[in-house]
Amino acid sequence: MNSPYHRFSELFAQLGLPSNDEAIRRFIAEHAPLAGEIKLEDAAFWTAAQAQLLRETIIDDADWADVVDHLNAALRSVL
């Protein structure tokens, strides 16, 4: 069974963040690059609730795991 495909905009909405393309680009630009030794869910810019959502998604390998992995990669790249 295939997992549903989720977009960045949907993940940002789940996290309670602005979810339009410009807001997503701005968020990534403001917070990248995330240091390699910091787990995505432990980054200082998340609220406790956002970090918990990310942590649970990663642990449970939930439907959102792919898009969370893409967010992780985007935050670690230097644009």
N, C-alpha and C positions, 0 to 999 in steps of 0.2 A: 504494500500500500504506500502510495506517495504522500509525502507531507505537503500541506498547503504551502504555496509560495507567498511570502510576506515581503512587502516593500519597506525601504527605509522610512517612508512617510508613516506607515502603519506602526512600525516600532517606535518612532518618535512620539506618535500619538499615545501609544501604550505607556510610554515613559512620562507622559504629561508635558511634553515639550512641543514647541511650534513645529509643525510637520510639513510646511511647504518647502519647495526645493531650495529657495534662497536661505531660509532659516537653517536647514540641514547643512548646507555648504558653510554657512557662517559658524555653526556649532563645531563642525569638524576643523575648520581653519583656526578657531580660537583654542581648541583643546589638543590639537596635534602638534608635534608628535608625542604620543604617550610612551614613556620610558619602558623598555623591554622587561624590566624586573617588576613592573606594576601590573597586576591582574586588572583586566578591564573593569570588573565589578568593584575593585578597590580604589579606583581613581577618585581623587579628591573632589571632582566637580559633580559627582552624583549625590543626590539626596539619599537618605537611608532607604527609603521606599524604592527608589530607582535601582540602587545597588542590590537590594534584595530580589527585585524582579529579574535582573540580569543574572544574579547568582543562581536562582532557581531554574531559570531557562537553561543555563549551561549545565547544571547538575542533572536536570531531568532530560536533557537532550530534547527539549520540547520543540514544537512546530516552529518556534521562533529562533531556534539555534543557528540556522544558516544565516539569517539576516544579522543576528548578533555577531557571528563570526566575521561577516562583511564589515560591520561597524568597527569591530576590533581591528581589522586590517586597515581600514580607512584612518582610524585614529593613530595608528603606528607609522603611517607613511608620511613622508615629507613632500608636500605639494609645491 
